[in-house]
């Protein structure tokens, strides 16, 4: 579309961030209304207590592969700290977006 790499990366990051609060609200409503979802999440809380402090950082390399939305779902379902989940998703999203934007720009520059 003719954007500079930095501008394109910022637009991409902002577009992904718009839906994250909406998804957090939707997951909360689903868990609140569906009894079977609450039962499933009780099992996930045991995993969260065991691995939650360090496991949340695995979302950084998973974010470029799975996407921000899936990583948010994983973090919510495992009941990890929301601030840490959002931080790790942001780190993964920002790094992958800039790598893709500047990498694509460099590849296009090779053929000009």
C-alpha positions in Angstrom: 0.0 0.0 0.0 3.0 2.3 -0.1 3.5 2.8 3.7 6.9 3.2 5.2 7.8 0.1 7.3 7.4 1.9 10.6 4.0 3.3 9.7 2.8 0.0 8.5 4.0 -1.8 11.6 2.3 0.7 13.9 -1.0 0.4 12.0 -0.8 -3.4 12.2 -0.1 -3.3 15.9 -3.0 -0.9 16.6 -5.4 -3.0 14.5 -4.5 -6.1 16.6 -4.8 -4.2 19.9 -8.3 -3.0 19.2 -9.9 -6.4 19.7 -8.0 -7.6 22.8 -10.1 -5.8 25.4 -13.3 -7.0 23.6 -12.0 -10.6 23.7 -11.2 -10.4 27.4 -14.7 -9.2 28.1 -16.2 -12.0 25.9 -14.2 -14.7 27.6 -15.3 -13.4 31.0 -19.0 -13.6 29.9 -18.6 -17.1 28.5 -17.1 -18.4 31.7 -19.7 -16.6 33.8 -22.7 -17.9 31.9 -21.6 -21.5 31.1 -21.3 -23.8 34.0 -19.2 -26.4 32.1 -16.7 -23.8 31.2 -16.2 -22.9 34.9 -15.6 -26.5 35.7 -13.0 -26.8 33.0 -11.2 -23.7 34.2 -11.0 -25.0 37.7 -8.7 -27.7 36.3 -6.7 -25.1 34.5 -6.2 -23.2 37.7 -4.0 -26.0 39.1 -1.7 -25.7 36.0 -1.7 -21.9 36.4 -0.6 -22.0 40.0 2.2 -24.4 39.1 3.5 -22.8 35.9 1.7 -19.4 35.8 4.7 -17.2 36.9 7.0 -18.4 34.2 4.7 -20.0 31.7 3.2 -16.7 30.6 6.4 -15.7 28.8 6.0 -18.6 26.4 3.4 -16.4 24.7 6.2 -14.2 23.3 7.4 -16.7 20.7 3.9 -18.1 20.2 2.3 -14.8 19.4 3.8 -14.5 15.9 2.9 -18.1 15.1 -0.6 -18.4 16.7 -1.6 -14.8 16.7 -2.6 -12.3 19.5 -6.1 -13.6 19.7 -5.2 -17.2 20.4 -2.5 -16.2 22.8 -5.1 -14.1 24.7 -7.4 -17.1 24.9 -4.6 -19.3 26.2 -3.7 -16.8 28.8 -7.3 -16.3 29.9 -8.1 -20.0 30.0 -5.0 -20.8 32.0 -5.9 -17.9 34.4 -2.6 -16.2 34.1 -2.1 -12.7 35.3 -3.8 -10.5 32.7 -1.1 -7.8 32.9 1.6 -10.3 32.2 -0.4 -11.9 29.4 -0.9 -8.6 27.7 2.7 -7.6 28.2 4.0 -10.8 26.6 1.6 -10.6 23.7 2.7 -7.0 23.1 6.4 -7.9 23.1 5.8 -10.8 20.7 3.5 -8.7 18.5 5.7 -5.7 18.3 8.9 -7.7 17.6 7.3 -9.8 14.9 5.6 -6.9 13.3 8.8 -4.9 12.9 10.7 -7.9 11.7 8.1 -8.6 9.1 7.8 -4.9 8.1 11.5 -4.2 7.7 12.3 -7.6 6.4 9.7 -7.3 3.6 10.9 -3.8 2.9 14.5 -5.1 2.5 13.4 -7.9 0.2 11.4 -5.5 -2.0 14.5 -3.3 -2.1 16.6 -6.1 -3.5 14.4 -6.3 -6.6 14.3 -2.6 -7.4 
